[in-house]
Amino acid sequence: MIYALPNGQKLLSKHRITYKVVRFIASGGQGEVYEVEDKNGQRLALKWYFKHSATKYQQKLIERLIERGAPDSRFLWPLDIIMKDGLFGYVMRLRPPMYKGIVDLMKRRAEPTFSALCMAGINLSDGYQSLHSQGLCYRDISFGNLFFDPANGDVLICDNDNVTVNRDTESATNGTPRFIAPEIITGKKSPSTETDLYSMAVLLFYMFMLHHPLEGAVEANIKCFDAKAMEKIYGHEPIFIWDPNNDKNRPIPGYQDNAIIFWRMYPPYLRDMFIQAFTKGLRDVNARIVEKEWKDAFVNLKNSILYCQGCGKENFFNKKPVCWSCGAAISPPPRLNIKGQLVMLNHNSSIFAHHLHGNFDFTTAVGKLSQHPSQPSKWGLTNSTKDNWTFIKANGDTSVIETGKTAPLISGAKINFGPAEGTIE
């Protein structure tokens, strides 16, 4: 195959930086992506547009995005532009190899823990909230534009060259099939932050259910899945597969099993949010779930993770937990009730800054579960901060938990962390 930019070619950017082409990475509908190197040896990515995509509007859009700057570090945002022989491309940060796509998740090439998946949901929602808060519309939320680290749920949002000011009508980008909001398919609306919310809900459903929210019996029974059929299912007559008032489009056992297995696995509050997103939210943009609501839901989901003593699989806490994998009854671990959050205290659990401040900071550990050195059956919460905690027994007796010291997990006792107080259950 002959690529537009051969290895070793040097290109001068608008910022007067020389980049050398290192290797071809991938090709898409708009252009090709290359790995390039600057004079300092830093490796970056270059998206080089095909002739049909290298329009004056696209060039102006890229230049505006470079001038504006990224909403935050999760966006692989345009940094510099290169023009050559009537064509152009833009330079962005290179995606590290540990980041995987949602297709990798669907095909089991990436198998994150539920904890990492929850963090991916939090980070994804927070990233788009950051973008939308600046009056911008992504326009094309889909599989190909999100990558996540299966180890910890960190995310990177790429292909930001279609981002516009909210409700911009000049761009021709309406989205990716299966993710486009119904009102765009029917021609009633143009892309906006409200249509982004719909596309984001589809992506989240894929991430947590490994299935599309509108593909059930109706899709399975279509013999010719052409453009007209797609317009019907995703635009003119969309039916959520778990619509409580319409069972016409239920997933078919043996064919659409992911949708059945995972739907039963999650707690009711998460299912209710997806029901709203794909029933009322299909037609009423004001009924769509906003980013903060998704973030809160995934925090609750992460907090509720516990482990089956039989098979070791992750499960979610409820009053009578039964393992989704092996069917065994689960004995819940101690819990910390703090600021309305019920946090499972598993062997590998930590209390984070978010639990004290509500700031979605899950990188700063406040306390960590630790095992008694001489009595392995006893566990406690070790102070990871520079400040003392106050441990309060049920009878009112108090003691100080200094940095590096451990509070025992005694039911009914309280731990005053300073900004917040939690009760052990």
C-alpha positions in Angstrom: 0.0 0.0 0.0 1.3 3.5 -0.8 0.8 6.0 2.0 0.4 9.7 1.5 3.4 10.4 3.8 6.4 8.0 3.5 8.6 7.2 6.5 11.4 9.7 7.0 9.6 12.6 5.3 10.0 15.9 7.1 7.2 18.4 7.4 7.2 22.0 8.7 4.3 23.1 10.8 2.6 26.5 11.2 4.4 26.9 14.5 7.7 26.4 12.6 8.3 23.0 14.1 9.8 20.2 11.9 8.2 16.8 12.3 9.6 13.6 10.8 7.3 10.8 9.8 8.1 7.6 11.8 5.4 5.2 10.7 1.9 4.7 9.4 -0.6 3.9 12.2 -4.1 3.6 10.7 -6.5 4.9 8.1 -10.1 6.1 8.4 -12.8 7.8 6.5 -11.3 11.3 6.7 -7.6 10.5 6.4 -4.5 8.6 7.7 -2.8 8.7 11.1 1.0 8.6 11.4 3.4 8.6 14.3 5.8 11.6 14.0 8.8 12.9 15.9 9.9 16.4 16.6 13.5 17.7 16.9 13.6 16.8 20.6 12.7 13.2 20.0 9.1 13.5 21.3 6.7 11.2 19.6 3.3 12.5 18.6 0.5 11.6 16.2 -0.4 13.3 12.9 -3.8 13.0 11.3 -3.4 13.8 7.6 -6.6 14.5 5.7 -7.5 12.9 2.4 -8.2 15.5 -0.4 -12.0 15.2 0.0 -11.8 16.0 3.7 -9.2 18.8 3.5 -11.8 21.6 3.1 -11.3 25.2 4.0 -13.9 24.8 6.7 -12.1 21.9 8.3 -8.8 23.8 8.2 -10.5 26.8 9.9 -12.0 24.5 12.5 -8.6 22.9 13.3 -7.0 26.4 13.7 -9.8 27.5 16.0 -9.4 24.4 18.2 -5.7 24.8 18.4 -6.1 28.4 19.5 -8.8 27.5 22.1 -6.9 24.6 23.6 -8.1 21.3 25.1 -10.9 21.2 27.7 -8.6 19.1 29.9 -5.8 16.5 29.6 -8.1 13.6 28.6 -8.5 15.1 25.1 -6.0 14.3 22.4 -6.6 17.8 21.1 -5.1 19.4 18.0 -1.8 21.1 18.9 -0.3 22.2 15.6 -1.2 22.2 11.9 0.9 21.2 8.9 0.0 22.3 5.3 1.6 20.9 2.2 0.6 20.9 -1.5 -2.9 22.0 -0.8 -3.5 19.4 1.9 -3.1 19.6 5.6 -3.1 17.7 8.9 -2.9 18.3 12.6 -0.6 17.1 15.3 -1.8 15.7 18.6 -0.5 13.7 21.5 0.2 10.0 20.8 -2.1 7.5 22.5 -0.1 5.2 24.8 -0.3 1.5 23.9 -2.0 0.4 27.1 -5.2 2.3 26.1 -7.8 0.1 24.5 -11.0 0.8 22.5 -14.6 -0.2 23.4 -14.4 -2.7 20.5 -11.6 -4.4 22.5 -14.0 -4.6 25.4 -16.8 -6.0 23.3 -14.5 -8.7 21.9 -12.9 -9.5 25.2 -9.5 -8.4 24.1 -9.7 -6.1 27.2 -11.2 -7.3 30.4 -11.2 -4.5 33.0 -12.4 -5.1 36.6 -15.8 -3.6 37.4 -14.0 -1.1 39.5 -11.9 0.1 36.5 -15.0 0.1 34.3 -16.8 2.3 36.8 -13.8 4.7 36.8 -13.9 4.7 33.0 -17.6 5.7 33.2 -16.8 8.5 35.7 -13.9 9.8 33.6 -15.8 9.6 30.3 -18.8 11.5 31.8 -16.5 14.1 33.4 -14.5 14.6 30.2 -17.6 15.4 28.2 -19.0 17.6 31.0 -15.7 19.6 30.8 -16.2 20.0 27.0 -19.9 20.9 27.2 -19.3 23.4 30.1 -17.2 25.4 27.6 -20.1 25.7 25.2 -18.7 23.0 22.8 -20.4 20.1 21.1 -18.5 16.9 20.3 -20.9 15.8 17.5 -19.6 12.3 17.0 -19.4 10.3 20.3 -18.9 6.7 19.3 -16.8 3.5 19.6 -13.9 4.9 17.7 -13.4 8.1 19.7 -12.8 6.8 23.2 -9.9 4.8 24.6 -9.5 3.6 28.2 -6.8 2.0 30.3 -8.2 -1.4 31.5 -6.0 -1.3 34.6 -7.5 1.9 36.1 -10.2 3.3 34.0 -8.3 6.4 32.7 -9.7 7.6 29.4 -8.5 9.5 26.4 -10.9 11.2 23.9 -9.6 11.4 20.4 -10.8 12.6 17.0 -11.6 16.0 18.4 -11.3 17.7 14.9 -15.1 17.7 14.6 -15.7 19.6 17.9 -17.7 22.8 17.3 -19.4 25.5 19.2 -22.8 24.2 20.4 -25.5 24.2 17.8 -23.1 25.1 15.0 -24.8 24.4 11.7 -21.9 24.8 9.3 -20.2 21.4 10.0 -21.4 18.4 7.9 -20.6 15.9 10.7 -23.8 14.5 12.3 -22.3 11.5 14.0 -21.7 7.7 13.6 -24.5 5.3 12.8 -26.0 3.6 15.8 -25.0 6.5 18.0 -26.8 9.3 16.3 -29.7 10.8 18.2 -33.2 10.0 16.7 -34.0 13.7 16.1 -30.9 14.0 13.9 -31.9 10.9 11.9 -35.4 12.2 11.4 -34.1 15.6 10.3 -35.7 17.5 13.1 -32.5 18.7 14.9 -28.8 19.3 14.3 -26.0 18.1 16.6 -25.9 19.8 20.0 -24.9 19.1 23.6 -28.4 17.4 24.0 -27.7 15.0 21.1 -24.2 14.4 22.6 -26.0 13.3 25.8 -27.9 10.7 23.8 -24.8 9.4 22.1 -22.9 9.3 25.4 -25.7 7.2 26.9 -25.4 4.7 24.0 -21.7 4.5 24.5 -22.1 3.9 28.3 -24.7 1.2 27.6 -22.3 -0.5 25.3 -19.5 -0.3 28.0 -21.6 -1.8 30.8 -24.0 -4.1 28.9 -21.8 -5.0 25.9 -24.8 -4.4 23.6 -26.7 -1.7 21.9 -29.8 -0.4 23.8 -32.1 -0.5 20.7 -31.1 -3.9 19.2 -33.4 -6.6 20.3 -36.0 -8.8 18.6 -36.9 -6.1 16.1 -33.4 -5.9 14.8 -32.9 -9.7 14.9 -36.0 -10.3 12.7 -34.9 -7.9 9.9 -33.7 -9.9 6.9 -32.1 -7.0 5.1 -30.4 -4.6 7.5 -30.1 -1.7 5.0 -30.1 2.1 5.5 -33.9 2.2 5.6 -34.0 -0.5 8.3 -31.4 1.4 10.3 -33.4 4.6 10.1 -36.4 2.8 11.4 -34.7 1.2 14.4 -32.5 4.1 15.5 -34.6 7.0 14.3 -38.2 6.8 13.4 -39.4 3.8 15.6 -36.7 3.3 18.3 -37.7 0.9 21.1 -35.5 0.3 24.1 -34.9 -3.4 24.6 -35.8 -3.1 28.3 -38.7 -0.6 27.9 -41.0 -1.5 30.9 -44.1 -0.6 28.9 -43.2 -2.2 25.6 -41.8 -5.7 25.4 -41.8 -5.9 21.5 -38.0 -5.5 21.3 -36.7 -7.7 24.1 -33.3 -9.3 23.5 -33.4 -12.9 22.2 -31.8 -15.6 24.4 -29.1 -17.4 22.6 -28.5 -14.5 20.2 -28.3 -11.4 22.3 -27.2 -12.9 25.6 -25.0 -10.0 26.8 -27.9 -7.7 27.1 -29.8 -10.3 29.3 -26.9 -11.3 31.5 -25.5 -7.9 32.3 -28.9 -6.2 32.7 -29.7 -8.5 35.6 -26.3 -8.0 37.2 -26.6 -4.3 37.9 -28.5 -2.6 40.7 -32.0 -1.1 40.0 -30.8 2.6 40.2 -28.5 2.1 37.2 -31.1 0.2 35.2 -33.6 3.0 36.0 -31.2 5.6 34.5 -30.8 3.6 31.3 -34.6 3.2 31.1 -35.1 6.9 31.4 -32.3 7.6 28.8 -33.9 5.3 26.2 -37.6 5.8 26.8 -38.4 9.4 27.8 -34.9 10.5 26.6 -35.5 9.1 23.1 -38.0 11.9 22.4 -37.5 14.5 25.1 -34.1 16.0 25.2 -34.8 17.5 28.6 -35.3 14.0 30.0 -31.8 12.9 29.1 -29.4 11.9 31.8 -26.7 14.6 32.3 -23.1 14.0 33.0 -23.2 14.7 36.8 -26.0 12.1 37.2 -23.9 9.4 35.4 -20.8 10.3 37.5 -22.8 9.9 40.7 -24.3 6.6 39.6 -20.9 5.1 38.7 -19.4 6.3 42.0 -22.2 4.5 43.8 -21.6 1.4 41.7 -17.9 1.5 42.4 -18.6 1.9 46.1 -20.9 -1.1 46.1 -18.5 -3.7 44.7 -17.9 -6.8 46.9 -16.4 -10.2 46.2 -17.9 -13.7 46.2 -16.2 -15.8 48.8 -16.7 -18.9 46.6 -15.4 -17.9 43.1 -13.9 -14.5 43.8 -15.9 -12.6 41.2 -16.9 -9.0 41.7 -20.5 -8.4 42.5 -22.7 -5.4 43.6 -24.1 -5.0 47.1 -27.7 -5.5 47.9 -29.7 -6.7 50.9 -29.3 -10.4 50.0 -26.3 -10.6 47.6 -26.1 -13.7 45.5 -23.1 -14.2 43.1 -24.0 -13.6 39.5 -21.3 -16.1 38.4 -21.6 -19.1 40.7 -24.9 -18.5 42.4 -23.5 -18.7 46.0 -24.7 -16.4 48.8 -22.2 -13.7 49.6 -21.4 -12.5 53.1 -20.9 -8.7 52.7 -17.7 -7.1 54.2 -17.9 -4.3 56.7 -19.1 -1.0 55.2 -18.3 2.6 55.8 -21.3 5.0 55.7 -19.9 8.4 54.9 -21.7 11.5 53.7 -24.6 9.3 52.3 -22.2 6.9 50.6 -22.1 3.2 51.5 -18.5 2.0 50.8 -17.7 -1.7 50.8 -14.5 -2.3 52.9 -13.0 -5.2 50.9 -9.5 -6.5 51.2 -8.3 -4.1 48.5 -10.5 -1.1 49.2 -9.4 2.5 49.8 -11.2 5.6 50.9 -10.4 8.5 48.6 -10.6 12.2 48.7 -14.0 12.0 46.8 -15.5 10.2 49.8 -14.7 13.2 52.0 -15.1 16.1 49.6 -17.4 14.9 46.8 -14.9 16.1 44.2 -14.6 12.8 42.1 -10.9 12.5 43.1 -10.1 8.8 43.1 -6.4 9.3 42.8 -5.8 10.7 46.3 -6.1 7.9 48.9 -7.2 8.9 52.4 -7.2 5.5 53.9 -6.5 1.9 52.9 -7.6 -1.5 54.1 -4.8 -3.4 55.8 -4.5 -6.8 57.5 -3.4 -7.2 61.2 0.2 -8.4 61.0 -0.3 -11.2 63.6 -4.0 -11.8 63.3 -4.8 -12.2 59.6 -8.5 -12.4 60.2 -8.6 -8.8 61.5 -8.7 -5.9 59.2 -8.5 -2.1 59.7 -8.4 1.2 57.9 -4.9 2.7 57.8 -4.6 6.5 57.8 -2.8 7.6 54.6 -3.1 11.3 55.3 -0.9 13.8 57.2 -3.7 14.6 59.6 -4.9 12.6 62.6 -8.3 10.9 62.7 -10.5 10.5 65.7 -11.8 7.0 66.3 -15.1 7.0 68.3 -16.4 3.7 69.8 -20.2 3.1 70.2 -19.8 3.8 73.9 -18.3 7.2 73.3 -14.7 6.4 74.0 -12.3 8.1 71.6 -8.7 7.6 70.5 -6.4 9.3 67.9 -5.4 7.5 64.7 -2.2 9.1 63.6 -0.6 8.9 60.1 0.3 5.3 59.3 -1.8 3.9 62.2 -4.9 1.8 61.7 -8.5 2.1 62.9 -10.1 -1.3 63.7 -13.3 -2.2 61.8 -15.7 -2.3 64.8 -19.4 -2.2 63.9 -21.1 0.9 65.2 -17.8 2.8 65.6 -17.2 6.1 63.9 -14.1 7.6 62.3 -13.8 11.4 62.1 -11.6 12.2 59.1 -11.8 16.0 59.6 -13.8 17.0 56.6 -16.3 14.2 57.2 -17.3 11.5 59.6 -18.1 7.9 58.7 -19.8 5.1 60.6 -18.7 1.5 60.3 -21.5 -1.0 59.7 
